[in-house]
């Protein structure tokens, strides 16, 4: 159905599940940041929430910025995802 509407499904990798929607008392940013910085691999797609109000220790912008720095230090570069070809959706 998504393809018929011009959308393309692109899944993120398990390591890209940053956990930023989890309880910050049990999963503080330092733990999430260490895990993501270590486990994300070349080609992985990550996803972060920028407004989880229930977290007492907000992920963005500080932890997200540090994750980008850590990944760049590992030699990663970043790019936007390609747009779906409209002809493929039909």
Beta strands, then each sheet from edge to edge (+ up, - down):
end
